[in-house]
């Protein structure tokens, strides 16, 4: 069930949660095959990633295994995207990655979570989309949380935790990430 603020709520023990579980199983099988590949298997990595997301990626797409995800069909990837090793994409809420994006090693893009109330935590999964606009660099070990848009040409500093939108042409860093300065071309 999607709400006006683009939040998806999937209650436990529903047809939607069964579909989510099936998607996770499918993703685990595909990523296991992908993670047996090496940097030199770029064409095979692109083919398996395309199968995972259900859309062809362009020849400029590079992903260095290992890679982890819980879905795949809710990921959209632009042209000339680079994903370094050991990244995690939890895409249930939708993950839109623009052209010319660079994603450093150990980056986590997490669109889903659980209710805050202790009695409700196991009752549902809550997901909100992440949008990474064109020409963004997300540096090593950063975490981006669902509901966030990272604006065009921006940089997320290493180790940052992004919980709010990042304006275009900005450098953000810290936990929670805050504006450090504007970036000029």
DRENPA-158849 format. One record per residue: residue number from 1; z, y, x of N, C-alpha, C, CB in turn; residue in one letter. Coordinates in steps of 0.2 Angstrom, whole numbers, plus 5000, padded with zeros to 4 digits. Glycine has a CB too. Layout:
residues N
{node NUM,{Z,Y,X},{Z,Y,X},{Z,Y,X},{Z,Y,X},A};
...
***
This chain:
residues 185
{node 1,{5000,4994,5004},{5000,5000,5000},{5000,5006,5004},{5006,5000,4995},X};
{node 2,{4995,5011,5004},{4995,5017,5008},{4997,5023,5004},{4987,5018,5010},X};
{node 3,{5001,5027,5007},{5004,5033,5004},{4999,5039,5006},{5011,5034,5006},X};
{node 4,{5001,5045,5003},{4997,5051,5004},{4998,5053,5012},{5000,5057,5000},X};
{node 5,{5003,5052,5015},{5004,5054,5022},{5001,5049,5027},{5011,5055,5024},X};
{node 6,{4997,5044,5024},{4993,5039,5028},{4998,5034,5030},{4989,5042,5034},X};
{node 7,{5003,5033,5027},{5008,5027,5029},{5006,5021,5025},{5015,5030,5028},X};
{node 8,{5006,5016,5028},{5005,5009,5025},{5011,5005,5025},{4999,5005,5028},X};
{node 9,{5013,5003,5019},{5019,4999,5019},{5017,4992,5016},{5025,5002,5014},X};
{node 10,{5019,4987,5020},{5018,4980,5019},{5024,4976,5018},{5013,4977,5024},X};
{node 11,{5026,4975,5011},{5032,4971,5010},{5031,4964,5012},{5034,4971,5002},X};
{node 12,{5037,4961,5014},{5037,4954,5016},{5036,4949,5010},{5044,4952,5019},X};
{node 13,{5033,4944,5012},{5031,4938,5007},{5026,4941,5001},{5038,4936,5004},X};
{node 14,{5021,4944,5003},{5016,4947,4999},{5009,4944,5001},{5016,4954,4998},X};
{node 15,{5004,4945,4997},{4997,4943,5000},{4996,4947,5006},{4992,4944,4995},X};
{node 16,{4998,4954,5006},{4996,4958,5012},{5000,4956,5018},{4998,4965,5010},X};
{node 17,{5006,4954,5017},{5009,4951,5023},{5006,4945,5026},{5017,4950,5022},X};
{node 18,{5004,4941,5021},{5001,4934,5024},{4994,4936,5027},{4999,4930,5017},X};
{node 19,{4990,4941,5025},{4984,4943,5028},{4986,4946,5035},{4980,4948,5024},X};
{node 20,{4991,4950,5035},{4993,4953,5042},{4995,4947,5047},{5000,4957,5041},X};
{node 21,{4999,4942,5045},{5000,4936,5049},{4994,4933,5051},{5005,4932,5045},X};
{node 22,{4989,4932,5047},{4983,4929,5049},{4979,4933,5054},{4979,4927,5043},X};
{node 23,{4980,4939,5053},{4976,4944,5058},{4980,4943,5065},{4976,4951,5055},X};
{node 24,{4986,4943,5065},{4990,4942,5071},{4988,4936,5075},{4998,4943,5070},X};
{node 25,{4988,4930,5071},{4986,4924,5074},{4979,4924,5077},{4986,4918,5068},X};
{node 26,{4974,4927,5073},{4967,4928,5076},{4967,4932,5082},{4963,4931,5070},X};
{node 27,{4971,4938,5082},{4971,4942,5088},{4974,4938,5094},{4975,4948,5087},X};
{node 28,{4979,4934,5093},{4983,4931,5098},{4978,4926,5101},{4989,4927,5096},X};
{node 29,{4974,4922,5097},{4969,4918,5100},{4963,4921,5104},{4965,4914,5094},X};
{node 30,{4961,4927,5102},{4956,4930,5105},{4958,4933,5112},{4953,4936,5101},X};
{node 31,{4964,4937,5111},{4967,4940,5117},{4969,4934,5123},{4973,4944,5116},X};
{node 32,{4971,4928,5120},{4972,4923,5125},{4966,4922,5129},{4975,4917,5122},X};
{node 33,{4960,4921,5126},{4954,4920,5129},{4952,4926,5134},{4948,4919,5124},X};
{node 34,{4953,4932,5131},{4951,4938,5135},{4956,4938,5141},{4952,4944,5131},X};
{node 35,{4962,4937,5141},{4967,4937,5146},{4965,4932,5152},{4974,4937,5144},X};
{node 36,{4961,4927,5151},{4959,4922,5156},{4954,4925,5160},{4957,4916,5153},X};
{node 37,{4951,4931,5158},{4945,4934,5162},{4948,4939,5167},{4940,4938,5157},X};
{node 38,{4943,4941,5172},{4945,4945,5177},{4941,4951,5176},{4944,4942,5184},X};
{node 39,{4942,4956,5181},{4939,4962,5181},{4931,4961,5182},{4941,4967,5187},X};
{node 40,{4929,4956,5186},{4922,4955,5187},{4919,4952,5181},{4921,4950,5192},X};
{node 41,{4922,4950,5175},{4919,4947,5169},{4918,4953,5164},{4924,4942,5166},X};
{node 42,{4916,4959,5166},{4916,4964,5161},{4912,4963,5155},{4913,4970,5165},X};
{node 43,{4906,4960,5156},{4902,4959,5150},{4906,4954,5145},{4895,4956,5152},X};
{node 44,{4909,4949,5148},{4913,4944,5143},{4919,4948,5140},{4915,4938,5147},X};
{node 45,{4922,4952,5144},{4928,4956,5141},{4925,4960,5135},{4931,4960,5146},X};
{node 46,{4919,4964,5136},{4917,4968,5131},{4915,4964,5125},{4910,4972,5133},X};
{node 47,{4912,4958,5126},{4910,4953,5120},{4916,4951,5116},{4906,4947,5123},X};
{node 48,{4921,4949,5120},{4928,4947,5116},{4931,4952,5113},{4932,4943,5121},X};
{node 49,{4931,4958,5116},{4934,4964,5113},{4930,4966,5107},{4935,4970,5118},X};
{node 50,{4924,4966,5107},{4920,4967,5101},{4921,4962,5096},{4912,4967,5103},X};
{node 51,{4922,4956,5097},{4924,4951,5092},{4930,4953,5089},{4924,4944,5095},X};
{node 52,{4935,4955,5093},{4942,4956,5091},{4942,4962,5086},{4946,4958,5097},X};
{node 53,{4938,4967,5087},{4938,4973,5083},{4933,4973,5078},{4937,4979,5087},X};
{node 54,{4928,4968,5078},{4923,4967,5073},{4918,4972,5073},{4926,4968,5066},X};
{node 55,{4917,4976,5079},{4912,4981,5080},{4910,4980,5088},{4914,4988,5078},X};
{node 56,{4904,4981,5089},{4901,4981,5096},{4904,4988,5100},{4894,4981,5096},X};
{node 57,{4906,4987,5106},{4908,4992,5110},{4902,4993,5115},{4915,4991,5114},X};
{node 58,{4901,4999,5117},{4896,5001,5121},{4897,4998,5129},{4894,5009,5122},X};
{node 59,{4891,4998,5132},{4891,4996,5139},{4896,5000,5144},{4884,4996,5142},X};
{node 60,{4898,5006,5142},{4902,5010,5146},{4910,5008,5145},{4901,5017,5144},X};
{node 61,{4911,5004,5140},{4918,5002,5139},{4920,4997,5144},{4919,4998,5132},X};
{node 62,{4926,4999,5147},{4929,4994,5152},{4937,4993,5150},{4929,4998,5159},X};
{node 63,{4939,4987,5150},{4945,4985,5149},{4947,4980,5154},{4946,4981,5142},X};
{node 64,{4953,4981,5158},{4955,4976,5163},{4961,4972,5160},{4957,4980,5169},X};
{node 65,{4960,4966,5160},{4965,4961,5157},{4971,4961,5162},{4963,4954,5156},X};
{node 66,{4977,4959,5159},{4978,4957,5153},{4979,4963,5148},{4985,4953,5152},X};
{node 67,{4978,4961,5141},{4978,4966,5136},{4981,4962,5130},{4971,4968,5134},X};
{node 68,{4985,4966,5126},{4989,4963,5120},{4988,4967,5114},{4996,4963,5122},X};
{node 69,{4987,4964,5108},{4986,4967,5102},{4989,4963,5096},{4979,4969,5100},X};
{node 70,{4990,4966,5090},{4992,4962,5085},{4987,4962,5079},{4999,4965,5082},X};
{node 71,{4981,4964,5080},{4976,4964,5075},{4969,4964,5078},{4977,4970,5071},X};
{node 72,{4966,4970,5078},{4960,4971,5081},{4955,4975,5076},{4957,4965,5082},X};
{node 73,{4955,4973,5070},{4950,4976,5065},{4952,4983,5064},{4950,4972,5059},X};
{node 74,{4958,4985,5065},{4959,4992,5064},{4959,4997,5070},{4967,4993,5061},X};
{node 75,{4955,4994,5075},{4954,4998,5081},{4947,5000,5081},{4955,4994,5088},X};
{node 76,{4946,5007,5082},{4939,5010,5083},{4939,5013,5090},{4937,5015,5077},X};
{node 77,{4934,5011,5094},{4933,5014,5101},{4927,5017,5102},{4934,5008,5106},X};
{node 78,{4927,5023,5105},{4921,5027,5106},{4917,5025,5112},{4923,5034,5107},X};
{node 79,{4913,5029,5115},{4909,5027,5121},{4913,5029,5127},{4902,5031,5120},X};
{node 80,{4911,5025,5132},{4914,5026,5139},{4922,5027,5139},{4911,5033,5141},X};
{node 81,{4925,5022,5136},{4932,5021,5136},{4934,5017,5141},{4935,5019,5129},X};
{node 82,{4940,5018,5145},{4943,5014,5150},{4950,5013,5148},{4942,5018,5157},X};
{node 83,{4951,5006,5148},{4958,5004,5146},{4960,5000,5152},{4958,4999,5140},X};
{node 84,{4965,5002,5156},{4968,4998,5162},{4972,4992,5160},{4972,5003,5166},X};
{node 85,{4975,4989,5164},{4978,4982,5163},{4985,4983,5160},{4979,4979,5170},X};
{node 86,{4987,4978,5156},{4993,4977,5153},{4995,4982,5148},{4999,4978,5159},X};
{node 87,{4990,4984,5144},{4991,4989,5138},{4992,4985,5132},{4984,4993,5137},X};
{node 88,{4995,4988,5127},{4997,4985,5121},{4995,4990,5115},{5005,4983,5120},X};
{node 89,{4991,4987,5111},{4989,4991,5105},{4991,4987,5099},{4981,4992,5105},X};
{node 90,{4996,4990,5095},{4998,4988,5089},{4994,4992,5084},{5006,4988,5088},X};
{node 91,{4989,4990,5081},{4984,4994,5077},{4985,4993,5069},{4978,4992,5079},X};
{node 92,{4990,4990,5067},{4990,4989,5059},{4989,4996,5055},{4997,4986,5057},X};
{node 93,{4991,5001,5058},{4991,5008,5054},{4984,5011,5056},{4996,5012,5056},X};
{node 94,{4980,5008,5060},{4974,5011,5062},{4974,5015,5069},{4971,5016,5057},X};
{node 95,{4969,5013,5073},{4969,5016,5080},{4962,5018,5081},{4972,5011,5085},X};
{node 96,{4961,5025,5082},{4955,5028,5083},{4955,5031,5090},{4953,5033,5077},X};
{node 97,{4951,5028,5094},{4950,5031,5101},{4943,5034,5102},{4951,5025,5106},X};
{node 98,{4943,5040,5104},{4937,5044,5104},{4933,5042,5111},{4938,5051,5104},X};
{node 99,{4928,5046,5112},{4923,5045,5118},{4927,5048,5124},{4917,5049,5117},X};
{node 100,{4925,5044,5130},{4928,5047,5136},{4935,5047,5137},{4925,5054,5138},X};
{node 101,{4939,5042,5134},{4946,5042,5134},{4948,5037,5140},{4949,5039,5128},X};
{node 102,{4953,5039,5144},{4955,5035,5149},{4963,5033,5147},{4955,5038,5156},X};
{node 103,{4964,5026,5147},{4971,5024,5146},{4973,5020,5152},{4971,5019,5139},X};
{node 104,{4979,5023,5155},{4982,5020,5161},{4985,5013,5160},{4987,5025,5164},X};
{node 105,{4988,5010,5165},{4991,5003,5164},{4998,5004,5161},{4992,5001,5171},X};
{node 106,{4999,4999,5157},{5006,4998,5154},{5007,5003,5148},{5011,4999,5159},X};
{node 107,{5001,5006,5145},{5002,5010,5140},{5002,5006,5133},{4995,5015,5139},X};
{node 108,{5007,5009,5129},{5008,5006,5122},{5006,5011,5117},{5015,5003,5121},X};
{node 109,{5001,5009,5112},{4999,5013,5107},{5002,5009,5101},{4991,5014,5106},X};
{node 110,{5007,5011,5097},{5011,5007,5092},{5011,5010,5086},{5018,5005,5095},X};
{node 111,{5007,5008,5081},{5006,5011,5074},{5011,5008,5069},{4999,5010,5072},X};
{node 112,{5015,5003,5071},{5019,5000,5066},{5026,4999,5068},{5016,4993,5064},X};
{node 113,{5030,4999,5063},{5038,4998,5064},{5041,4995,5058},{5041,5004,5066},X};
{node 114,{5047,4996,5057},{5051,4994,5051},{5055,5000,5048},{5056,4988,5053},X};
{node 115,{5057,4999,5042},{5062,5004,5039},{5068,5005,5043},{5064,5002,5032},X};
{node 116,{5071,5011,5043},{5077,5013,5047},{5083,5009,5044},{5078,5020,5047},X};
{node 117,{5084,5009,5037},{5089,5006,5034},{5091,4999,5036},{5089,5007,5026},X};
{node 118,{5097,4997,5038},{5098,4990,5041},{5096,4985,5035},{5105,4990,5043},X};
{node 119,{5098,4986,5029},{5096,4981,5024},{5089,4980,5023},{5100,4983,5018},X};
{node 120,{5085,4985,5025},{5077,4985,5023},{5073,4983,5029},{5075,4992,5021},X};
{node 121,{5076,4983,5035},{5072,4982,5041},{5068,4975,5041},{5077,4981,5047},X};
{node 122,{5070,4970,5038},{5066,4964,5038},{5062,4963,5032},{5070,4958,5039},X};
{node 123,{5062,4968,5027},{5059,4968,5021},{5052,4970,5021},{5063,4972,5016},X};
{node 124,{5050,4974,5026},{5043,4977,5026},{5041,4979,5033},{5043,4983,5021},X};
{node 125,{5035,4980,5034},{5032,4983,5040},{5029,4990,5038},{5026,4979,5043},X};
{node 126,{5030,4995,5041},{5028,5002,5040},{5023,5004,5045},{5033,5007,5039},X};
{node 127,{5017,5006,5044},{5012,5008,5049},{5009,5015,5047},{5007,5003,5049},X};
{node 128,{5008,5019,5053},{5004,5025,5052},{4999,5025,5058},{5009,5031,5053},X};
{node 129,{4993,5029,5057},{4988,5029,5061},{4989,5033,5068},{4982,5031,5058},X};
{node 130,{4986,5031,5073},{4986,5035,5079},{4978,5037,5080},{4988,5031,5085},X};
{node 131,{4977,5043,5082},{4971,5046,5083},{4971,5049,5091},{4968,5051,5078},X};
{node 132,{4967,5046,5095},{4966,5049,5102},{4959,5052,5102},{4967,5043,5107},X};
{node 133,{4959,5058,5102},{4953,5062,5102},{4949,5062,5109},{4954,5069,5100},X};
{node 134,{4943,5065,5109},{4938,5064,5115},{4941,5067,5121},{4932,5068,5113},X};
{node 135,{4940,5063,5127},{4941,5065,5133},{4949,5066,5135},{4938,5072,5135},X};
{node 136,{4953,5062,5132},{4960,5061,5133},{4962,5057,5139},{4964,5059,5126},X};
{node 137,{4967,5058,5143},{4969,5054,5148},{4977,5052,5146},{4969,5057,5155},X};
{node 138,{4978,5046,5145},{4985,5044,5144},{4987,5040,5150},{4986,5039,5137},X};
{node 139,{4992,5043,5153},{4994,5040,5160},{4999,5034,5160},{4997,5046,5164},X};
{node 140,{5000,5031,5165},{5004,5025,5166},{5010,5025,5162},{5005,5024,5173},X};
{node 141,{5011,5020,5158},{5017,5018,5155},{5019,5023,5149},{5023,5019,5160},X};
{node 142,{5014,5027,5147},{5016,5031,5141},{5016,5027,5135},{5010,5036,5140},X};
{node 143,{5020,5029,5130},{5020,5026,5123},{5018,5031,5118},{5027,5023,5122},X};
{node 144,{5014,5029,5113},{5012,5034,5108},{5013,5030,5101},{5004,5036,5108},X};
{node 145,{5017,5034,5097},{5020,5031,5091},{5015,5033,5085},{5027,5034,5090},X};
{node 146,{5015,5028,5080},{5011,5029,5074},{5012,5036,5071},{5012,5024,5069},X};
{node 147,{5007,5039,5068},{5007,5045,5065},{5005,5051,5069},{5013,5047,5062},X};
{node 148,{5003,5050,5076},{5002,5055,5081},{4994,5055,5082},{5005,5053,5087},X};
{node 149,{4992,5062,5083},{4985,5063,5085},{4986,5066,5092},{4981,5068,5080},X};
{node 150,{4982,5064,5097},{4982,5067,5103},{4976,5071,5104},{4983,5061,5109},X};
{node 151,{4976,5077,5104},{4970,5082,5104},{4966,5081,5110},{4973,5089,5103},X};
{node 152,{4960,5083,5109},{4954,5083,5113},{4956,5086,5120},{4948,5087,5111},X};
{node 153,{4954,5083,5126},{4955,5085,5133},{4962,5085,5135},{4952,5092,5133},X};
{node 154,{4967,5082,5131},{4974,5082,5133},{4975,5077,5138},{4978,5082,5127},X};
{node 155,{4981,5078,5141},{4984,5073,5146},{4991,5071,5143},{4984,5075,5153},X};
{node 156,{4993,5065,5143},{4999,5062,5142},{5002,5060,5148},{5000,5057,5136},X};
{node 157,{5007,5063,5151},{5010,5061,5157},{5013,5054,5158},{5015,5067,5160},X};
{node 158,{5013,5052,5164},{5016,5045,5165},{5023,5044,5162},{5016,5043,5172},X};
{node 159,{5024,5039,5158},{5031,5037,5156},{5033,5041,5150},{5036,5038,5161},X};
{node 160,{5028,5045,5147},{5030,5049,5141},{5031,5045,5135},{5025,5055,5140},X};
{node 161,{5035,5047,5130},{5035,5044,5123},{5033,5050,5118},{5042,5042,5122},X};
{node 162,{5027,5049,5115},{5024,5054,5111},{5025,5052,5104},{5016,5054,5112},X};
{node 163,{5029,5057,5101},{5032,5056,5094},{5029,5061,5089},{5039,5056,5094},X};
{node 164,{5025,5066,5092},{5022,5071,5088},{5015,5073,5090},{5027,5078,5088},X};
{node 165,{5011,5076,5086},{5004,5078,5088},{5004,5082,5094},{5001,5082,5082},X};
{node 166,{4999,5080,5098},{4998,5084,5105},{4992,5089,5103},{4996,5079,5111},X};
{node 167,{4993,5095,5105},{4987,5100,5104},{4982,5099,5108},{4990,5107,5104},X};
{node 168,{4976,5100,5107},{4970,5100,5111},{4971,5104,5118},{4964,5102,5108},X};
{node 169,{4968,5101,5123},{4969,5105,5130},{4976,5106,5132},{4965,5112,5129},X};
{node 170,{4980,5101,5131},{4987,5101,5133},{4989,5096,5138},{4992,5101,5127},X};
{node 171,{4994,5097,5142},{4998,5092,5146},{5005,5092,5143},{4998,5094,5154},X};
{node 172,{5006,5085,5141},{5013,5084,5138},{5017,5079,5142},{5013,5082,5130},X};
{node 173,{5023,5079,5142},{5027,5074,5146},{5034,5074,5144},{5027,5076,5153},X};
{node 174,{5037,5068,5145},{5045,5068,5144},{5046,5063,5138},{5048,5074,5142},X};
{node 175,{5052,5062,5136},{5054,5058,5131},{5060,5062,5127},{5057,5051,5133},X};
{node 176,{5058,5064,5121},{5051,5064,5118},{5046,5069,5122},{5051,5066,5110},X};
{node 177,{5040,5068,5121},{5035,5072,5125},{5035,5079,5122},{5028,5069,5124},X};
{node 178,{5035,5084,5127},{5034,5091,5125},{5029,5094,5129},{5041,5094,5126},X};
{node 179,{5026,5100,5126},{5021,5103,5130},{5024,5106,5136},{5019,5109,5125},X};
{node 180,{5020,5104,5142},{5021,5106,5148},{5017,5113,5150},{5020,5101,5154},X};
{node 181,{5011,5112,5148},{5006,5118,5149},{5000,5117,5146},{5005,5120,5157},X};
{node 182,{4996,5122,5145},{4989,5121,5143},{4984,5119,5149},{4986,5128,5139},X};
{node 183,{4979,5116,5147},{4974,5114,5152},{4968,5118,5151},{4973,5106,5152},X};
{node 184,{4965,5121,5156},{4959,5125,5155},{4953,5121,5159},{4959,5132,5158},X};
{node 185,{4947,5121,5157},{4942,5118,5160},{4940,5121,5167},{4935,5118,5156},X};
***
